[in-house]
Amino acid sequence: MKKFLKENRDWRVVFVMPADKAKNYELSLTEKLKDELGKQWFLESVKISDFINTIQRIFYFFYSYLVFTGTTKTLATMGMRPEDAPGAGRRILSPLKILIANTFGRLKFIKVRVVPYLYHKIFINNPFFSIFEKYQPIKIFAPNLFNRFDMEFLAEAKKRGIETVGMVTGWDHFDKYFLPFQVDTLLAQSEQIKGFATRYQAYNSSKVFVVGYPYFDFIVRNDYFKERNEVLKDLNFPLNSKYILYIAGSMYCPDEPDIIETLIKWADDNKFNQDVRLVIRPYPGGRGKDRAFDEDKFNSFKEHPRVSFQTGKFWGNLERTAHFLNVMRHADAVIAVYSTAVLEAAVFDKPLLTISFDGYNKRPFSRSVKRFELREHFKDVLKSGALKRAASFEELFNFLNDYLKNPELDKEKREVLRKELVCKLDGKTSDRVFSYLF
């Protein structure tokens, strides 16, 4: 973008951010752009009110459940956390949600015409009005369509007939709920996401373009590559050791201590016939009771000499991101409990496993970790065969032991996973995204 703006001095770029996030980016943008580009860029912040009235709430409920997938079912009838009431405490409404999806949700006219029309009638006051009046943009880019901030931003652009480009940030967004507006040009990270956009969000395939995952450019360029021995030293592991990266699922998976305890015991007892260590990455997005739960869940393992904890949010700090990716790059196996980290590990061609049982407990399916297999985006992962599902401690040991002996096992299945769910690994995704903006 810097190069483009230097060569096109009549262009202006306006960064519009949530009020509580703008300060985090202002200094960085100023350092990168101000001296060279002067008045070609601007930063605006907008505060979105959390309040919606009763009519708006009813309409929001209606259009959200024009989609009802396996992912929606998990959220609406079972919940994410074992102790949470499903569907925000309204499991009784599940039949209504299914009815909406199976009637109105089958009509494309409702999705692409009626919902946007009613949205403008019901959500009258738009917080972005003054910014659009001030800058009169010819095109907008909404990088996180699943977020209400971006959707309000898009609503104002649609009202004014301004060209729109957008993406979702997660592979699990389009298969959750219906979104009230379509962008003119949708940039999909993979063929899977393109399929979800056409299947669940009523997009015409001609409006959807597969560009890849922008942050994978950071992975494949190897600008911050570290040798394995350096990573082992950083982890305080012996140079001849192997390590398993365990990516936890926070409160979604309360029985993880059983799994971790057993993994450590196998390593202590030399069951793998080699020196095996464990790197644990707790769920990075935890807040409040999630964070407290994680701290309690992992406390008993923190001082074990075979264990290294990797905490903090990695996507947002260059140094931490580079460190964690190097840890993943050199892992001898990755256990990801139904996590998006499966895709990142697949990029590195790491042996992949997940846990499909509840430790020493026997939970009903609606409370079991197995309920996450219903999620649409993960069905494709399982279909590829690249992710081994351990349904017992015995299977977990056997899968791990095989992978530690021969990491080339299932290599061709991981290639299928990369082709179908990752798609482009040429380091040029950011360039492709940019090409649709200017």
HELIX and SHEET records of a PDB file:
HELIX    1   1 LYS A    2  GLU A    7  1                                   6    
HELIX    2   2 ALA A   22  LEU A   29  1                                   8    
HELIX    3   3 THR A   30  LYS A   34  3                                   5    
HELIX    4   4 ASP A   35  LEU A   37  1                                   3    
HELIX    5   5 GLY A   38  GLN A   40  5                                   3    
HELIX    6   6 THR A   54  SER A   64  1                                  11    
HELIX    7   7 GLY A   70  LYS A   73  1                                   4    
HELIX    8   8 THR A   74  MET A   78  3                                   5    
HELIX    9   9 PRO A   86  GLY A   89  1                                   4    
HELIX   10  10 ARG A   91  LEU A   93  5                                   3    
HELIX   11  11 SER A   94  ASN A  102  1                                   9    
HELIX   12  12 PHE A  104  ARG A  106  5                                   3    
HELIX   13  13 LYS A  108  PHE A  109  1                                   2    
HELIX   14  14 ILE A  110  VAL A  114  3                                   5    
HELIX   15  15 VAL A  115  ILE A  122  1                                   8    
HELIX   16  16 PHE A  129  TYR A  135  1                                   7    
HELIX   17  17 ARG A  148  ARG A  160  1                                  13    
HELIX   18  18 GLU A  191  TYR A  200  1                                  10    
HELIX   19  19 SER A  205  LYS A  207  5                                   3    
HELIX   20  20 PHE A  216  VAL A  220  1                                   5    
HELIX   21  21 ARG A  228  LEU A  235  1                                   8    
HELIX   22  22 SER A  250  TYR A  252  5                                   3    
HELIX   23  23 GLU A  256  ASP A  268  1                                  13    
HELIX   24  24 LYS A  289  PHE A  298  1                                  10    
HELIX   25  25 ASN A  299  PHE A  301  5                                   3    
HELIX   26  26 LEU A  318  ARG A  329  1                                  12    
HELIX   27  27 ALA A  341  VAL A  347  1                                   7    
HELIX   28  28 PHE A  365  ARG A  367  5                                   3    
HELIX   29  29 VAL A  369  LEU A  374  5                                   6    
HELIX   30  30 GLU A  376  SER A  384  1                                   9    
HELIX   31  31 PHE A  393  LYS A  405  1                                  13    
HELIX   32  32 LYS A  411  LEU A  417  1                                   7    
HELIX   33  33 ARG A  418  VAL A  422  3                                   5    
HELIX   34  34 THR A  429  SER A  435  1                                   7    
SHEET    1   A 2 VAL A  13  PRO A  18  0                                        
SHEET    2   A 2 TRP A  41  VAL A  46  1                                        
SHEET    1   B 4 LYS A 139  ALA A 142  0                                        
SHEET    2   B 4 GLU A 163  GLY A 166  1                                        
SHEET    3   B 4 THR A 185  ALA A 188  1                                        
SHEET    4   B 4 VAL A 208  VAL A 210  1                                        
SHEET    1   C 6 VAL A 307  PHE A 309  0                                        
SHEET    2   C 6 VAL A 276  ARG A 281  1                                        
SHEET    3   C 6 LYS A 242  ILE A 247  1                                        
SHEET    4   C 6 ALA A 333  ALA A 336  1                                        
SHEET    5   C 6 LEU A 352  ILE A 355  1                                        
SHEET    6   C 6 LEU A 387  ALA A 390  1                                        
END                                                                             
